[in-house]
Amino acid sequence: MTIEFKEEQILKREQCRREPYIGYFAPDGKLIDYNILLGGEGHDDWSNPVSWAFLSWISYIIKGTSIKELKEWAIDYDMVINNQYPGIDEWVKRGYGIDYDFNYETMEIFLGNLNNQIAYIEDLYNSAIKFNYEYDYFVDDYKKFEYKLLLFFKKAYKNGKFFESIQRKITIENPEIIKERLKSLYSECNLSMDVEREYCNYLTRELLSYFKDICVQYLGYDSIERFKPNGTKIKIPYYYEDYNYDFLANPRVITSSYLNINERYYNYLLMNWEVHRLPRYNYNEKTGIYEKESEFFTYYQSEKERNLEFEIKNIKKIVPIKERYKYFR
């Protein structure tokens, strides 16, 4: 499958917002706008419902804490049980929320809530099929995105060892250390409120820094980056009426974990976009682990992919960029 070159859709959004387009390509090739829903501003914006689902179900290690010390002053032993993790001395928190330091619920309750949320979305789809409802375009796409993310978490928690299952650890700094640093930035007037607000912002940013890799490497969504290959941010004209903005002169980078990037992104590569590939993690039902693909695939390229790469290079050598659309697949 070759994905359509979405110039018009991306350009209109950029002219409207005056910011580089942020989004994902779904596994089926549909472009998911990550700029618009509920005030979303980017891949790592918590107000996007998919990002919020990630925050709600992610587990993370809190540095500088100790289960051994917790045992000494915990009100009851349930607090210890709810926050400990096999083989890790630090506290492990499940899901961002108001009580962002501790788990006050058991793992069983946490997983029960996760399964209930999955069942809720499945019921929406079943009702839509049964009663022939027509879902709004964006709501449908976001629900699919969220649903795939929830299934990822369900599998990751299946064997009781989240970090081992996804083969990576999610860590944050100790809240007390961060809050001490923040205190110097605010006056005594609303110190506690300001510090708590900024710590919440810090925590969401830190946790969501893992979000994009999960989407790309585990879910099969591809990310559109807003920076040029040299690291500079794409600049969008300030005025909507500025038609001198040359979209084709500002190629982007797509981050993907697909093996057939020349076929999948043929049209984009033809228009000087780059595709940065990350290794895919595939779930093994027997082991309950998301296993990283073999290093072999870092260098392997099928005959079809080699031919397409050769074809793209030849077209780019002899055809001006504004004429290359004639060769789209």
N, C-alpha and C positions, 0 to 999 in steps of 0.2 A: 504494500500500500504506500502510495506517495501522497504526502500532505499538500493540500492546496496552498498557494502563496497568498496569505491573507493581508495584502498590502492595504487595501481600502479600509478594512476593519481596524487594523492597527493604527493607521494614519489618522483616522477620524477621532479615535480615542486620544491620541497624542495631541492633536490640535485642540481638542476640548479641554484637556487637563494640563497641557503644556508640560507634561512629564513623560519620560520614556515609558513605553507600554510594559506592563508587568502581567505575566500570565503563564499558563501551562497548556501544553497540548495533551489531551487525554489519550489513552491507549488507542482509541478509535480514530484519532486524528482531529477531533473537535477542539477548537480553540476556546480555552476557559479564561475569560477576563477576570483578573484578580485585582482590579482597581475600583470596582463600583459598588459591590454589595455591602450594605450596612457601613459605609464609610471606609471600606478597606483601602489601604494605601500601598500594599505590596505583599511580597511572599511571606513576610514575617509580621503582618499586621494581625493583632489578636482579635480585632472586631469582625474579621471575616469568619463566617460560621465554620469553615473547614479548619481554619487556624484554631478556633476556639475548641473544636473537637479534639485537636491534637493536644492542646493545653490540658483538657479535661482528663485525658487518659494516659498521658506520659508519666513514667516513673523517673525520678532523678535522685542522685546522691548528694547530700548536703555536706560539703567539706567542713572539716574542723569540728565535727560532732562525734559523739562516741556512744554506742549502745551500752558499753560497760559503765560509763558515767551516768547514763540515763537510768540504769537499774538502781543506782544509789539514791536518786531523788524522785523517781516516778511515783505518782500518786497510787497507781495500781499496776499490776504486771501486764494488764491488757495493753497499756500504752507502749510497753516494751515490745510485746508480741506484734503489735500493729505496725511498728516502725522499723523492725529489724529485717535483715535480708541475709540469707545463707552466705557465709564467707566474707561478708562486708561488715566492718565495725561501725561505719558511719550510719546515720539515719537515712532511710530511703523513703521519700515521699511519693505518693501516688496521686497524680493529678493536681493541677493548680486550682486554688480556691481561696476562700476567705481565710481558712486555717492553713496557711501555706508553710508552716513549720512542722506540723505533725499530721499523722493519719489518726483520726478518731473513729474510723470504721474499720472493720475487718476486711481482709482480702476477699472473703466470700461475698460480702455486701458490695464491695467495689466491682467485682466481676459480675454480680447479679445486675447491677445498674447498667454496666456496659452491655450485657446481653439484652436487657430491656430496651435500650436505645436502638440496638440493631433490629430487634423485633418490631419496634415502632416504625422504622423506616421501611422494613419489609411489608408491613401492613399498609403503608401509604401506596406502595407499588402495586400490591395485590388489589387494593380498592380501586386504583386508577384503571387497572386492567378490567376488573369486574364491571365497573360502572362507566367505562370508556371516558374517563376524565381527560382533559387536555391540560397538562402542566405547563406553567410558564417556562420558557426556554432556560433562563438562568437558574431558577429554583431547581429544575430537574437536573441540570448539570452539577450544581453544587451538592445536591443530595447524593448523586452517584459518587462524587468525589469523597464526600463524608463517609458514605457507606463502605467504600473500599478501604478507607483509613481505619474505620472501626473494625473491619474484618482483620486488618493487619494486627491491631492491638489484641484482638481475641486470640489469634494464633500465637502471638508473642508471649502472652500470659499463660498459655495452655499448660506448659510444663512447670509453672511456678518459678521460673528463673528468667525474668524479662531480659536482663542485660546479656546473659549467655545466649538467649534465643536470637537476639538481633545482632550479636557479636560486636557490641559497642556499649560504652558506659556514658550516661548522661549525667553531668555534674554541674553544680552551681557553687558559688562561694558561700561561706557562712553568712547568714543574714545579719548577725550582730556586727561583723566586720564591715559589711557594706553600709549598714545604717550609721556606724560611727563615722565613716568617711562622708556620708551625706549630711551629717549634722552641721558641719562647718559651712555649708552652703546656704543655710537658712537662719533667719532671726528667731528669737525666742517666742515670738508672737504665736505662730502656728507650727512650731517645730515638729511636734509629733505627727501631725496630720501631713505636713509636707514630706517628711522622711518616709512615712508609710506609703504615700502615693508614689514617690520616686523609687522606692524599693520594689513596689509592684511593677512599675515600668521596667526596671532592671531585670526582674525575674522573667517577665514575659519575653523580653528581648533575648535573654540567655537561652531560654528553653526553645524559642522559635528559631534560634540559629541552627538547630538540628532538623528543623521541619523540611526544608527543601531537599536535603539528601534522602530523607525517608521517602518523600514523594517520588523522587527520581529513581532511587536504587531499589526500593522495595515495592512501590505501587505501579511503576511503569508510566508515570506522568513525566513529561519533559518540560523543563523550565526555560522561559525566555528571559535572558539577563538584560539589565539596563545599562551595562557598561560595555564599552568598546574593548576589543582584544588587548589594547595597551593600558587598560585600567581606568580610562577617563569616562566619565558619565556622558551618555548621549544628551545633546542639547536640543531642546525643542523651542521653536520661535515663541516669543511671549505673546504676540498678537495672533489671534485666529486668522486675521486677514492676510497674514504674511505668507504668500504663496511661493516665496522664493525658497522655502524649505524643501530641500531635495531628500526625500525619504531614501532613495536608492543609494545616496552617498553616505548613508549612515548604517552600514550593515551591523548586525547584532551577533550575539553568541547564544546558542541553544545548548543546554546541558541535558544529555540523554544517557540512558543505559541500554539502548537497543543496539543490536549487532549490525543491523542493516541500515546504517545512517545514510549511506549514499542513495539508497532507494527511498527511504522514509522522508529524507529532507533534500531530495534532488533539486527541487525548485528553489529552495533557500540557498543551498550551496552554489547554485548557478548565479544567484544574485549577490554573491560575495559574503553571505553569512558564514559563520563557522559553527561547527558542532563539536562540543567538548564532551567526550564520552567518559562516564564513570562505570565501574563494574556493577553488575546486577547481583542482588541477593535473592535467591529463590528458596521458597519454603519447602523443607523436607518433612513430609507428614510423619515419617517413621521416627525421626530424631527430635522433631519439634523445634528445629533450628533453621533460621534463615541463613543459608550457606552461600558464601561468596563464590562467584563463578571462578572457574580455573583461570590462572594467569595466561593460559594458552589463548584465551579469547581476546587478550589485550593486543595480540599481534596477528591473530587469525583474521583472514578476509576471504570470503567466498569468491568464486570466480565471477559471479554476477556483480558483487560489490566492486571488484577490481575493474571490471569492464565499465561500470557506471562512473567510477572515479576517473578513469581515462577519458570517458566521453565528456564529463563535466569540464575537465581541464582543457580539452581541445576547443569546446564551445567558448569558454571564457577567453581563450587566446585570440580568437578571430572575430567574435561577435561583441559589439558595444553593449553595455549593460542594459540600455533602454530598449534593445531589440531582443534580448534573451528570452523574454516572455513567450516568444514564438516557439521556443523549444521546450516549454514546460510539459511535463508528463501528466 
